Amino acid sequence: MVGDTTEQGERAELDAFLDALTATETAEMTPDSVGHKPTQPGVQSGGTEIRIRVGGAPETLVREGPDDPRDVPPPTIYGEEICPAGNVRGQFEPAQGVWQDDPTFPDKPGKQIVRLSPVSWRAELSMVTDRKSLLFGIDRASDEPRRNEIFVKGEATGSERIPVKFRFTLKQSGGQKVVYESEVLGEIPIGGPCNPDALLPFEVSIDAADGLPPPYGSNYPEFTFQDGEYILEGELVTSDGRPTGIKVSVLGGSVTTHPPSVAFRTVNILRSGRDPQVLEALRSKTVTLSSLTGSRIPDWFPIRNERLKTRVLPHLDRGDLLSVLARQPRFTELRSGDGGDAYFEEGIREELLRQMQVGGIMSGFDRVVVIVGSGDFRIMWHGSFDVSAETNAAAFAPSQKVVYVDESFMQPGTIAHEIIHTIPFSFAEDEMLAECGIDYHNVPNYRVAHGHGITYALKPFRERKDNGLAIMGPAWTPDWITQCSYWHLLNVLSVGVPDPPVILVQGFVSRSDAGSTGFFQPFYEFDGVEDLSSGGEGSWAVVLKDAAGSVLARHAWEPRWEIPDMQPARTLVAFAWRLLRPPRLATVELEGPDGVQDTRVLSANPPRVTITSPTDGAVADVEDGEIGVEWDVSDPDGDPVLSTVLYSPDGGETWIDVAFETAETSARVPIDPEAPAGAHRVLVRATDGGRSSDAVVSFRAGE
């Protein structure tokens, strides 16, 4: 036996497996380096016996000698013993859309298939729990490239040829299951009497061009993994299903991922008061886009095969943004810089971005896709009213929360492209180079997407995707997701989602030749997910302090003045961060390159808000698809209060912002006529600028 050559740093969950296995065969061993070795009866050369231990890593036991009690007499086949096989090798890999051994991207730890012995492999790219899976051959990480075949080969000492077939078994801590058993594929010399001096070669292969289990004529559907470590075994069994001990195995792990939810909203700025028929047609297209996105993204992303949670929010008319900005004195201060009047134009873009970010956070959706007309898209792109300014993009993501889409380019592939940019913001050229060694963002005719489709819009549909155009390529005809993007998403979406107390801190930062400046907008308090962790580096920071002025946390970041798919560089950037709220928080400061730009002292008491109509549990009168909502607000400290009104048609699981930071105390709220009778909710969130509080009522819709 070869000594243990496992490197000191290569210790993970499967130490027990690797230590035992590498005691038998050197890691990364190729078939050519394996000589003919004597074996005990019934045991293949280089073989291992692998067991699953509940609550821990897979346990691997290697037969140590002729007196090993596990060397029980071999079973008989047709009255003969199973003759030993030697120099056995074979290969296969599991896939859920992309290859473990991608032909384009360089191998990196975490996303490759590694040979552990002639008959054992480690699949480093994690499987996704509850996602449909198939088995294929291995092409890249082998001296026998066979993508479309799964095989096992070797030499045996039998004098009789016995018919055999493949049986593939998935073993996890909860037990094991046969994921596919083939028909008889051939005969191999393992039937007695055995002749140790006569080594006869054999090979058994099976067509895996469309994946195993096969798509048609099989009693086995696509299989799925549960959370945790797994072992897949492909073993040759006799025609009546008895094991031969000749097998090849793949081990790895499976993780649960958290798919993003997406809200869609149509918005007008320049074309305020658009024709209702035009708006209805646009809404219809948006509903279709929402549905297609919900069903197509699970084909590409490393998430379970379930429809993405999407919703179309009510149309938003924001023709008042210019007047909103004009009423904010801090924007007047910004005009003193080099931006001049252009700050109002760029301010429209960033104010809408702020509203969409905060509204999206309050709504409970992870991303908000904003559909705008071409003229409004030009404003979002350039931050200018210049009608001659050209755009060369279909969509872009200006923040970690919001995606803007030109209504002329409403395709699910476009949405997928931009959402990938935001997970996390902004996954683009530099990040691609750093993670995977290749920049394929928006590169035309760059065919770097490879894999095998298993579903189309959640329905069974298999298709080879080698040499496809990447989703992260140009907007036209994206074909498939690359291994790099898939791996990147897998690493991010598999992180758990905490729900601690947070404070939503929002505002604007600006830069010009005159210097940098910035200011806060209203804060909110609730439970949620942290967007920006403390520490880190950047020229801007939100600093949380206690009443004595001691720093509790410092959240630094670098504004994205230049981002993918947007021109020209920004001079004004809206930000909205959910930060963990320390218990003694009293003051929040905004630091920039030129020092502290804004300070907000949190009031001693939050505002008080009560919804007076409808009352909790009441039947609300519906008129033209809307109900009237009224509320009372007051502030014990005498601070001015702004209110945001949200409506939920699903019992509070998700929300739709209906009125945003208004000084009014009444609003008309559109309701969903198809919502269950007891699922209507209205929430009013009031803020005094630093503290906030909520009031919520449930109601039934009347006639």
MIMI-448338 format. One line per field, with one value per residue (C-alpha): residue in one letter; x, y, z. Coordinates in Angstrom, 3 decimals. Last residue first. Example, Ala and Ser with C-alpha at 12.3 -4.5 7.8 and 13.67 -1.06 7.14 Angstrom:
2
type S, A
c1 13.670, 12.300
c2 -1.060, -4.500
c3 7.140, 7.800
This chain:
703
type E, G, A, R, F, S, V, V, A, D, S, S, R, G, G, D, T, A, R, V, L, V, R, H, A, G, A, P, A, E, P, D, I, P, V, R, A, S, T, E, A, T, E, F, A, V, D, I, W, T, E, G, G, D, P, S, Y, L, V, T, S, L, V, P, D, G, D, P, D, S, V, D, W, E, V, G, I, E, G, D, E, V, D, A, V, A, G, D, T, P, S, T, I, T, V, R, P, P, N, A, S, L, V, R, T, D, Q, V, G, D, P, G, E, L, E, V, T, A, L, R, P, P, R, L, L, R, W, A, F, A, V, L, T, R, A, P, Q, M, D, P, I, E, W, R, P, E, W, A, H, R, A, L, V, S, G, A, A, D, K, L, V, V, A, W, S, G, E, G, G, S, S, L, D, E, V, G, D, F, E, Y, F, P, Q, F, F, G, T, S, G, A, D, S, R, S, V, F, G, Q, V, L, I, V, P, P, D, P, V, G, V, S, L, V, N, L, L, H, W, Y, S, C, Q, T, I, W, D, P, T, W, A, P, G, M, I, A, L, G, N, D, K, R, E, R, F, P, K, L, A, Y, T, I, G, H, G, H, A, V, R, Y, N, P, V, N, H, Y, D, I, G, C, E, A, L, M, E, D, E, A, F, S, F, P, I, T, H, I, I, E, H, A, I, T, G, P, Q, M, F, S, E, D, V, Y, V, V, K, Q, S, P, A, F, A, A, A, N, T, E, A, S, V, D, F, S, G, H, W, M, I, R, F, D, G, S, G, V, I, V, V, V, R, D, F, G, S, M, I, G, G, V, Q, M, Q, R, L, L, E, E, R, I, G, E, E, F, Y, A, D, G, G, D, G, S, R, L, E, T, F, R, P, Q, R, A, L, V, S, L, L, D, G, R, D, L, H, P, L, V, R, T, K, L, R, E, N, R, I, P, F, W, D, P, I, R, S, G, T, L, S, S, L, T, V, T, K, S, R, L, A, E, L, V, Q, P, D, R, G, S, R, L, I, N, V, T, R, F, A, V, S, P, P, H, T, T, V, S, G, G, L, V, S, V, K, I, G, T, P, R, G, D, S, T, V, L, E, G, E, L, I, Y, E, G, D, Q, F, T, F, E, P, Y, N, S, G, Y, P, P, P, L, G, D, A, A, D, I, S, V, E, F, P, L, L, A, D, P, N, C, P, G, G, I, P, I, E, G, L, V, E, S, E, Y, V, V, K, Q, G, G, S, Q, K, L, T, F, R, F, K, V, P, I, R, E, S, G, T, A, E, G, K, V, F, I, E, N, R, R, P, E, D, S, A, R, D, I, G, F, L, L, S, K, R, D, T, V, M, S, L, E, A, R, W, S, V, P, S, L, R, V, I, Q, K, G, P, K, D, P, F, T, P, D, D, Q, W, V, G, Q, A, P, E, F, Q, G, R, V, N, G, A, P, C, I, E, E, G, Y, I, T, P, P, P, V, D, R, P, D, D, P, G, E, R, V, L, T, E, P, A, G, G, V, R, I, R, I, E, T, G, G, S, Q, V, G, P, Q, T, P, K, H, G, V, S, D, P, T, M, E, A, T, E, T, A, T, L, A, D, L, F, A, D, L, E, A, R, E, G, Q, E, T, T, D, G, V, M
c1 -69.082, -66.943, -63.299, -62.309, -59.846, -56.546, -54.927, -51.328, -49.639, -45.907, -43.221, -40.195, -37.173, -34.651, -36.540, -39.763, -40.983, -44.444, -45.140, -48.803, -49.696, -52.831, -53.724, -56.066, -55.699, -59.040, -61.101, -58.425, -56.912, -58.477, -59.839, -56.362, -56.778, -55.999, -55.441, -56.746, -54.863, -55.326, -53.037, -50.975, -47.316, -46.288, -43.231, -44.430, -48.077, -49.065, -46.058, -46.971, -46.313, -45.318, -46.074, -48.538, -51.696, -51.332, -52.955, -50.664, -50.926, -48.333, -48.694, -45.623, -45.945, -43.847, -43.680, -42.436, -40.775, -42.663, -40.889, -43.995, -44.729, -48.221, -49.921, -53.586, -54.689, -57.122, -57.437, -60.055, -60.570, -59.897, -61.171, -63.417, -65.040, -64.567, -66.111, -64.034, -65.414, -63.823, -61.333, -59.053, -60.570, -60.659, -60.194, -58.601, -55.085, -52.991, -49.460, -47.175, -43.776, -40.654, -39.366, -36.017, -35.211, -32.280, -29.594, -28.808, -25.490, -24.537, -21.373, -18.660, -15.256, -14.086, -13.722, -17.147, -18.646, -22.379, -23.130, -25.809, -26.502, -28.236, -27.713, -27.511, -29.058, -27.020, -29.139, -27.667, -27.616, -30.078, -28.505, -30.110, -27.891, -28.589, -25.613, -24.856, -21.924, -22.555, -20.235, -21.772, -23.130, -24.673, -24.303, -21.867, -21.315, -19.246, -19.792, -20.434, -20.124, -17.317, -18.449, -17.819, -20.114, -18.657, -20.112, -20.657, -18.455, -18.493, -20.186, -21.549, -25.119, -24.034, -22.597, -23.281, -21.029, -22.222, -19.149, -17.781, -14.274, -14.377, -13.072, -14.619, -15.789, -19.468, -21.643, -23.731, -27.056, -28.210, -31.463, -34.664, -36.452, -37.718, -36.578, -36.732, -34.572, -35.574, -33.093, -29.474, -26.996, -23.905, -20.999, -17.746, -15.489, -15.618, -14.523, -17.650, -18.872, -22.229, -23.708, -27.428, -29.626, -30.715, -30.274, -32.635, -32.145, -32.031, -33.328, -32.224, -33.654, -30.847, -30.782, -28.436, -25.773, -26.451, -27.461, -23.987, -21.831, -24.322, -24.592, -20.823, -20.762, -23.551, -21.908, -18.590, -20.184, -21.813, -25.555, -27.232, -28.494, -28.616, -30.205, -29.583, -28.742, -24.987, -23.168, -24.056, -26.627, -23.755, -23.939, -23.752, -20.782, -22.345, -25.977, -27.276, -31.060, -33.461, -37.020, -39.084, -41.267, -40.095, -39.988, -37.652, -36.126, -33.018, -30.688, -27.191, -23.968, -21.778, -21.753, -18.509, -19.456, -18.215, -20.178, -20.415, -18.679, -21.302, -19.570, -17.256, -14.253, -12.291, -10.136, -13.001, -13.287, -11.001, -11.735, -15.470, -15.324, -13.486, -15.926, -19.258, -20.867, -22.032, -23.844, -24.056, -25.940, -26.943, -25.269, -26.902, -30.255, -29.293, -28.571, -31.653, -33.870, -32.412, -32.896, -36.540, -37.123, -38.701, -36.465, -38.714, -39.948, -36.415, -35.481, -34.185, -33.052, -33.169, -31.875, -28.065, -27.939, -27.771, -28.749, -28.983, -31.339, -31.562, -28.306, -26.817, -28.325, -28.037, -28.227, -30.099, -33.075, -30.862, -32.987, -29.992, -29.067, -27.567, -29.015, -32.015, -32.862, -32.530, -34.741, -37.377, -37.342, -37.365, -40.305, -39.793, -40.085, -38.637, -37.541, -37.476, -35.307, -35.476, -39.181, -40.537, -42.424, -40.483, -37.191, -38.727, -40.165, -36.783, -34.972, -37.656, -37.862, -34.097, -33.801, -36.506, -34.526, -31.324, -32.713, -34.509, -31.358, -29.412, -31.740, -31.841, -28.058, -27.872, -28.957, -25.448, -23.266, -20.038, -21.047, -23.491, -26.283, -25.632, -26.833, -30.149, -30.395, -30.048, -33.037, -35.491, -38.619, -37.070, -36.438, -40.110, -40.983, -38.737, -40.087, -43.723, -44.060, -43.672, -46.698, -46.453, -48.264, -49.409, -47.010, -46.550, -45.493, -42.781, -41.863, -39.694, -41.452, -39.962, -37.165, -34.750, -32.056, -28.704, -29.911, -30.600, -33.848, -35.073, -34.807, -37.293, -40.514, -40.619, -39.106, -41.779, -44.566, -43.182, -42.594, -46.195, -47.520, -45.270, -46.654, -50.208, -49.177, -47.806, -51.090, -53.020, -50.744, -51.294, -55.046, -54.900, -53.122, -50.108, -50.586, -46.924, -44.868, -41.642, -41.621, -43.571, -43.135, -44.072, -43.351, -42.104, -41.331, -38.737, -38.062, -34.509, -33.900, -32.392, -30.085, -30.030, -26.765, -25.583, -22.203, -19.702, -18.745, -18.526, -18.180, -17.161, -18.178, -17.262, -18.494, -20.570, -23.936, -27.069, -29.773, -31.131, -29.084, -26.030, -24.922, -22.263, -22.091, -22.374, -22.234, -23.164, -22.041, -23.578, -22.805, -25.528, -28.943, -31.169, -30.455, -32.796, -33.446, -34.691, -37.383, -36.806, -39.288, -37.533, -38.862, -37.889, -35.664, -32.798, -31.892, -29.209, -28.235, -28.990, -25.625, -25.382, -25.085, -23.835, -20.441, -19.146, -15.515, -13.672, -10.109, -9.292, -6.517, -5.586, -3.177, -5.746, -8.138, -11.546, -14.125, -16.145, -18.051, -16.368, -15.617, -17.958, -21.172, -23.019, -25.440, -28.361, -31.077, -30.271, -30.943, -31.391, -31.708, -31.543, -32.107, -30.114, -30.677, -31.243, -27.503, -27.051, -26.416, -27.478, -27.372, -26.699, -27.172, -25.477, -26.089, -24.402, -24.504, -21.905, -18.985, -17.526, -13.830, -13.376, -10.123, -11.128, -9.571, -10.792, -13.465, -16.265, -18.131, -20.437, -20.694, -21.631, -18.933, -16.212, -12.715, -10.384, -7.279, -9.632, -10.594, -12.105, -14.788, -16.533, -19.681, -23.142, -25.607, -28.742, -30.219, -33.421, -33.039, -34.354, -31.019, -28.522, -25.396, -22.071, -19.279, -16.479, -17.382, -14.861, -14.034, -13.384, -12.658, -9.109, -8.443, -9.197, -9.920, -11.085, -14.108, -14.037, -15.720, -14.579, -10.852, -10.343, -10.314, -9.879, -13.086, -13.752, -14.283, -16.276, -15.456, -18.211, -20.531, -23.518, -27.251, -27.826, -24.928, -23.674, -20.391, -19.165, -15.966, -14.357, -11.346, -10.649, -7.059, -8.292, -11.429, -11.919, -14.024, -17.544, -18.204, -20.170, -23.621, -25.279, -23.806, -22.461, -21.954, -18.422, -17.268, -16.987, -14.035, -15.425, -13.680, -10.306, -8.076, -6.936, -5.832, -6.761, -10.095, -10.668, -13.500, -14.836, -17.229, -19.244, -19.244, -21.416, -24.936, -25.892, -22.837, -22.934, -20.799, -18.190, -16.346, -13.351, -11.805, -8.269, -8.250, -11.681, -12.588, -14.395, -11.401, -8.510, -6.567, -3.200, -2.091, -1.747, -0.368, -2.077, -0.160, -1.898, -5.294, -4.448, -3.861, -5.025, -4.677, -2.372, -4.251, -4.796, -3.911, -5.423, -8.801, -8.647, -7.501, -9.871, -12.978, -12.315, -11.381, -14.708, -15.938, -12.807, -9.048, -6.817, -4.361, -1.972, -1.721, -2.906, 0.037, -0.794, 1.514, 1.078, 0.000
c2 44.811, 44.399, 43.404, 41.856, 43.473, 42.991, 45.914, 47.073, 49.926, 50.459, 52.490, 54.523, 56.281, 58.534, 60.724, 60.922, 57.782, 56.232, 52.820, 52.239, 48.621, 47.371, 43.677, 41.578, 37.779, 36.887, 36.799, 35.201, 37.623, 37.585, 41.139, 42.467, 45.814, 49.361, 51.682, 55.236, 57.268, 59.221, 60.877, 63.041, 63.924, 61.269, 59.061, 56.674, 55.801, 52.412, 50.261, 46.641, 44.050, 40.389, 37.662, 39.919, 37.838, 37.397, 40.465, 42.908, 46.710, 49.284, 52.919, 55.040, 57.883, 60.982, 62.609, 66.002, 65.876, 67.031, 64.682, 62.628, 62.287, 61.937, 59.983, 59.191, 56.956, 56.724, 54.116, 54.248, 51.113, 50.610, 48.492, 51.224, 51.496, 48.811, 49.274, 47.648, 44.805, 45.070, 42.689, 45.473, 48.864, 50.283, 53.075, 54.446, 53.128, 54.219, 55.657, 56.848, 58.270, 56.739, 58.096, 59.418, 60.814, 59.511, 62.081, 62.342, 63.638, 64.587, 65.150, 64.110, 64.449, 65.311, 61.734, 60.972, 60.149, 59.919, 59.888, 58.058, 58.872, 57.092, 53.327, 51.595, 48.256, 48.030, 47.949, 45.666, 47.717, 47.758, 49.975, 52.359, 54.436, 56.965, 58.019, 61.421, 62.138, 59.086, 57.948, 58.107, 55.603, 52.478, 48.809, 47.892, 50.506, 53.653, 55.841, 52.734, 54.145, 52.628, 51.206, 51.469, 50.391, 51.531, 50.051, 51.006, 54.095, 55.953, 59.350, 59.184, 58.659, 55.636, 55.762, 54.204, 55.322, 55.099, 55.116, 56.554, 56.233, 52.470, 49.534, 46.781, 46.924, 46.519, 44.486, 46.056, 44.525, 43.027, 41.110, 42.157, 43.097, 46.680, 50.284, 53.001, 56.039, 59.122, 60.601, 61.292, 63.640, 63.668, 65.791, 65.382, 68.060, 71.123, 69.099, 67.012, 64.125, 63.216, 60.878, 60.386, 58.966, 55.824, 54.057, 51.145, 50.075, 46.375, 43.934, 40.401, 38.083, 35.819, 34.349, 31.384, 31.430, 29.000, 31.839, 33.398, 30.333, 28.893, 32.214, 32.299, 28.647, 29.215, 32.383, 30.552, 27.389, 29.570, 30.040, 29.244, 30.648, 34.433, 35.528, 39.288, 41.116, 40.657, 38.103, 37.363, 34.825, 33.213, 32.221, 28.438, 26.227, 23.125, 23.369, 19.830, 19.715, 17.974, 19.126, 18.240, 21.239, 23.968, 26.615, 24.323, 21.556, 19.364, 21.541, 20.171, 22.083, 24.642, 28.436, 29.971, 30.861, 34.437, 35.753, 39.213, 39.962, 41.532, 40.161, 37.263, 38.216, 35.006, 33.894, 32.484, 34.416, 37.404, 37.792, 37.491, 39.972, 42.507, 42.216, 42.021, 40.931, 44.231, 44.060, 40.638, 38.959, 42.234, 41.603, 38.156, 39.949, 41.923, 38.885, 36.999, 39.959, 40.114, 36.359, 36.775, 39.195, 42.671, 44.620, 47.391, 48.284, 49.419, 47.658, 49.150, 46.734, 47.599, 46.038, 45.901, 49.145, 50.665, 47.429, 47.880, 47.102, 46.958, 48.800, 50.930, 54.267, 57.400, 60.983, 63.113, 63.588, 65.245, 65.139, 63.807, 61.261, 59.230, 55.750, 56.577, 59.574, 57.454, 54.804, 57.483, 58.235, 54.540, 53.734, 52.240, 48.805, 48.714, 45.264, 45.163, 42.578, 40.737, 41.268, 41.897, 45.049, 47.209, 46.416, 47.029, 50.368, 51.390, 50.444, 51.768, 55.082, 55.510, 54.630, 57.173, 59.750, 58.688, 59.110, 62.344, 63.641, 63.146, 65.609, 67.903, 67.755, 68.834, 72.281, 72.918, 69.828, 71.660, 72.253, 74.899, 72.644, 70.306, 72.962, 73.205, 69.423, 69.765, 72.103, 69.398, 70.981, 71.115, 67.381, 66.583, 69.075, 67.211, 63.856, 64.785, 62.831, 59.712, 57.690, 54.193, 51.192, 48.656, 45.831, 42.725, 39.781, 37.132, 34.149, 31.928, 28.816, 25.671, 23.452, 24.185, 26.813, 26.921, 29.419, 28.503, 26.500, 28.124, 31.504, 30.340, 29.842, 33.006, 35.071, 33.867, 34.746, 38.204, 38.885, 37.900, 40.175, 42.940, 42.503, 42.812, 45.871, 47.485, 46.845, 48.316, 51.344, 51.950, 51.657, 54.067, 56.699, 57.978, 60.473, 61.243, 60.558, 62.032, 59.997, 56.774, 53.548, 49.912, 47.620, 44.042, 42.350, 39.578, 36.954, 35.633, 31.871, 30.646, 27.678, 24.373, 22.468, 19.121, 17.498, 15.341, 11.745, 9.864, 6.080, 3.344, -0.272, -3.917, -5.734, -8.109, -7.294, -9.392, -7.771, -10.667, -9.643, -9.397, -6.156, -3.671, -0.798, 2.968, 4.467, 7.988, 9.120, 12.091, 14.726, 17.004, 18.331, 16.065, 15.256, 14.899, 12.311, 12.638, 10.019, 6.235, 3.892, 4.483, 4.569, 8.150, 10.736, 8.409, 8.200, 9.115, 11.984, 12.782, 11.607, 9.026, 5.840, 2.993, 1.336, -2.046, -2.963, -6.241, -7.518, -11.187, -11.960, -15.664, -16.726, -16.288, -18.757, -18.699, -21.454, -19.474, -16.519, -13.105, -12.807, -9.923, -9.918, -6.931, -4.090, -5.809, -3.182, -0.259, 0.512, 4.143, 6.282, 3.364, 4.819, 5.150, 6.193, 9.475, 10.099, 9.942, 7.179, 7.488, 4.202, 3.642, 0.074, -0.833, -4.134, -7.522, -10.771, -13.330, -14.587, -17.851, -18.580, -15.856, -14.036, -10.435, -7.320, -3.740, -1.397, 0.794, 3.207, 6.190, 7.571, 10.883, 13.028, 10.490, 11.920, 9.043, 10.659, 12.283, 15.633, 17.098, 14.788, 12.920, 10.928, 12.011, 11.493, 13.586, 15.890, 17.743, 20.299, 19.414, 20.210, 21.899, 19.877, 21.288, 21.721, 19.677, 16.330, 13.896, 10.800, 7.127, 4.129, 4.773, 6.711, 10.190, 11.786, 15.361, 16.953, 20.724, 23.736, 24.232, 24.381, 25.941, 24.395, 26.862, 27.857, 26.713, 22.921, 22.709, 19.646, 19.747, 20.503, 22.853, 22.162, 19.874, 17.485, 14.274, 12.758, 9.499, 7.450, 4.031, 2.004, -1.600, -2.881, -6.136, -8.243, -11.192, -14.194, -14.303, -17.860, -20.283, -21.882, -19.629, -16.684, -17.317, -14.720, -14.067, -15.641, -12.899, -10.575, -8.258, -10.331, -9.101, -12.144, -11.747, -8.188, -4.554, -4.042, -0.305, 1.283, 4.688, 6.517, 9.344, 12.471, 12.800, 12.800, 9.411, 7.456, 6.513, 3.577, 3.170, -0.074, 0.655, -0.663, -0.159, -3.646, -5.199, -7.465, -10.797, -12.904, -10.858, -8.903, -9.217, -6.038, -5.258, -1.764, 1.564, 4.571, 4.484, 4.735, 8.163, 8.904, 12.371, 11.214, 8.222, 4.961, 2.820, 5.122, 7.823, 6.217, 5.936, 9.491, 10.821, 9.200, 10.115, 13.634, 14.107, 17.239, 19.115, 18.825, 19.577, 21.840, 19.116, 17.503, 13.897, 11.695, 8.687, 5.820, 3.577, 0.000
c3 -1.859, 1.224, 1.490, 4.770, 7.129, 8.911, 10.677, 11.081, 12.932, 12.766, 14.496, 13.464, 14.917, 13.170, 10.719, 12.735, 10.994, 10.581, 9.040, 8.198, 7.478, 5.741, 5.593, 3.433, 3.857, 5.449, 2.266, 0.135, -2.411, -5.886, -5.697, -4.856, -3.164, -4.283, -1.287, -1.224, 1.354, 4.585, 7.135, 4.792, 5.434, 2.931, 3.035, 0.320, -0.355, -1.790, -0.910, -1.651, 1.032, 1.291, 3.831, 5.625, 5.217, 1.471, -0.094, 1.736, 1.580, 2.599, 3.648, 4.367, 6.848, 7.563, 10.997, 12.128, 15.577, 18.668, 21.059, 21.853, 18.107, 16.764, 13.999, 13.337, 10.488, 7.608, 4.859, 2.103, 0.052, -3.635, -6.537, -7.873, -4.440, -1.817, 1.628, 4.360, 6.485, 9.921, 11.539, 12.751, 12.106, 8.613, 9.337, 12.501, 11.968, 14.928, 14.854, 17.616, 16.819, 18.363, 21.669, 22.850, 19.426, 17.432, 16.820, 13.120, 11.883, 8.348, 6.317, 8.780, 7.121, 3.613, 2.362, 3.777, 7.157, 7.775, 11.488, 13.476, 17.115, 20.016, 19.593, 22.970, 21.882, 18.653, 15.456, 12.790, 9.604, 6.697, 4.073, 1.588, -0.679, -3.406, -5.508, -7.049, -9.371, -11.497, -14.272, -17.750, -18.583, -17.087, -18.079, -15.313, -12.590, -12.258, -9.216, -7.146, -3.648, -1.538, 1.786, 5.488, 8.333, 11.653, 14.812, 18.450, 18.402, 21.717, 21.631, 25.167, 23.893, 21.831, 18.338, 14.927, 12.077, 8.484, 6.292, 3.060, 1.596, 1.844, 3.844, 5.894, 9.441, 10.143, 7.818, 5.069, 4.005, 7.320, 7.006, 8.728, 11.895, 12.035, 12.510, 9.854, 9.049, 7.075, 4.547, 5.359, 3.745, 1.581, 0.460, -1.396, -2.800, -5.062, -8.075, -7.531, -5.389, -3.930, -1.339, -0.810, 1.963, 3.735, 7.062, 7.723, 11.334, 12.047, 14.658, 13.665, 10.972, 9.778, 6.253, 5.802, 3.109, 0.256, -2.070, -2.071, -2.772, -5.257, -7.071, -7.681, -8.702, -11.242, -12.575, -13.043, -14.510, -17.123, -17.412, -20.699, -23.988, -23.975, -27.253, -27.200, -23.992, -24.288, -22.107, -18.480, -19.672, -21.564, -25.210, -25.545, -26.350, -24.760, -23.752, -24.248, -23.931, -21.614, -21.012, -17.958, -17.032, -14.643, -17.402, -19.332, -17.250, -17.298, -19.368, -19.816, -19.380, -21.064, -21.299, -22.611, -26.161, -26.543, -29.503, -27.948, -24.616, -22.322, -19.216, -20.129, -18.021, -17.366, -14.415, -12.367, -9.137, -9.679, -13.377, -12.819, -9.936, -12.056, -14.959, -13.139, -9.846, -8.354, -6.021, -4.416, -5.922, -7.627, -11.003, -11.044, -10.868, -13.967, -16.126, -14.864, -15.754, -19.276, -19.677, -18.601, -21.503, -21.408, -23.747, -25.162, -21.665, -20.844, -17.610, -14.365, -11.627, -7.930, -4.698, -4.696, -6.643, -10.134, -11.925, -15.683, -18.533, -22.324, -22.883, -25.625, -24.726, -26.798, -25.581, -28.105, -25.773, -23.141, -19.983, -18.043, -15.398, -18.226, -17.697, -15.492, -17.675, -20.823, -19.223, -18.697, -22.422, -23.348, -21.094, -17.637, -16.008, -12.477, -11.300, -7.489, -5.729, -2.394, -1.853, 1.657, 0.707, 3.157, 1.459, -1.959, -0.886, 0.470, -2.715, -5.078, -3.227, -3.183, -6.873, -7.685, -5.724, -7.511, -11.007, -10.232, -8.530, -11.719, -13.391, -10.369, -10.082, -13.705, -12.566, -11.254, -11.167, -10.451, -6.870, -5.643, -6.883, -3.973, -1.532, -3.358, -3.096, 0.677, 0.770, -0.335, -1.823, -5.290, -5.091, -4.654, -7.392, -9.819, -8.680, -9.331, -12.589, -10.485, -11.562, -10.073, -11.528, -8.946, -8.000, -10.152, -8.031, -8.057, -5.878, -8.066, -9.267, -7.807, -9.046, -6.208, -6.694, -8.480, -11.128, -14.752, -14.984, -11.747, -13.570, -16.225, -14.214, -12.118, -14.911, -17.322, -14.880, -14.108, -17.803, -18.586, -15.832, -17.163, -20.686, -19.312, -17.307, -20.452, -22.279, -19.336, -19.293, -22.987, -22.504, -19.571, -21.732, -19.841, -16.997, -16.488, -19.563, -18.193, -14.980, -15.411, -13.410, -13.999, -11.063, -10.836, -7.522, -7.309, -4.641, -4.463, -4.126, -0.830, -1.335, 0.548, 0.328, -1.039, -0.518, -2.353, -3.066, -6.341, -6.560, -9.022, -8.585, -9.070, -5.947, -8.098, -6.557, -7.265, -9.398, -11.460, -14.493, -12.299, -10.722, -11.785, -9.360, -9.767, -6.304, -5.339, -1.900, -0.150, 2.457, 3.737, 2.755, 0.647, -2.962, -5.929, -8.645, -12.220, -12.736, -12.698, -14.393, -17.683, -21.237, -21.885, -20.256, -19.293, -15.591, -16.403, -18.659, -22.266, -23.595, -20.801, -22.903, -20.727, -20.561, -19.429, -20.040, -19.659, -19.868, -19.080, -16.618, -16.796, -14.025, -11.250, -12.971, -11.285, -11.741, -11.711, -13.172, -13.313, -17.018, -18.059, -20.099, -21.525, -20.888, -19.182, -18.598, -16.367, -12.719, -11.711, -8.587, -6.161, -2.709, 0.482, 4.067, 5.882, 6.216, 2.468, -0.060, -3.707, -5.638, -9.339, -10.632, -13.903, -15.696, -15.882, -17.883, -16.648, -18.726, -17.417, -16.855, -14.313, -13.623, -14.178, -15.703, -15.615, -16.875, -15.557, -17.769, -17.963, -21.463, -23.074, -21.496, -22.209, -21.979, -21.047, -19.526, -17.056, -15.546, -18.698, -19.992, -17.194, -17.962, -16.942, -14.088, -13.609, -10.968, -10.230, -7.423, -3.965, -2.264, -4.546, -5.343, -4.315, -6.848, -5.300, -6.860, -5.335, -7.344, -6.632, -8.894, -10.077, -6.879, -5.563, -8.920, -8.446, -10.114, -9.944, -8.408, -4.827, -5.412, -8.819, -12.277, -15.112, -16.879, -20.432, -20.564, -17.304, -15.209, -12.555, -15.442, -15.380, -15.138, -12.162, -12.686, -11.046, -12.238, -13.763, -13.890, -14.030, -12.997, -12.045, -12.285, -10.788, -10.625, -8.300, -9.356, -8.048, -6.865, -9.004, -8.574, -11.129, -9.259, -5.787, -3.102, -1.874, 1.396, 4.008, 3.828, 6.514, 9.150, 7.797, 7.825, 4.230, 4.832, 5.400, 3.704, 3.579, 5.572, 4.694, 6.992, 5.457, 7.627, 10.700, 12.080, 10.682, 9.495, 5.835, 4.725, 2.022, 1.213, -0.906, -4.085, -5.323, -6.801, -6.678, -3.741, -4.113, -3.235, -1.912, -4.445, -6.152, -7.885, -11.560, -11.812, -11.264, -12.580, -15.946, -14.250, -12.845, -9.203, -8.010, -4.417, -3.963, -3.507, -0.417, 2.463, 0.286, 0.814, 4.573, 5.078, 2.429, 3.870, 7.477, 6.469, 4.656, 6.413, 5.450, 5.764, 2.788, 4.569, 5.723, 2.310, 1.970, 0.944, 3.175, 2.314, -0.723, 0.000
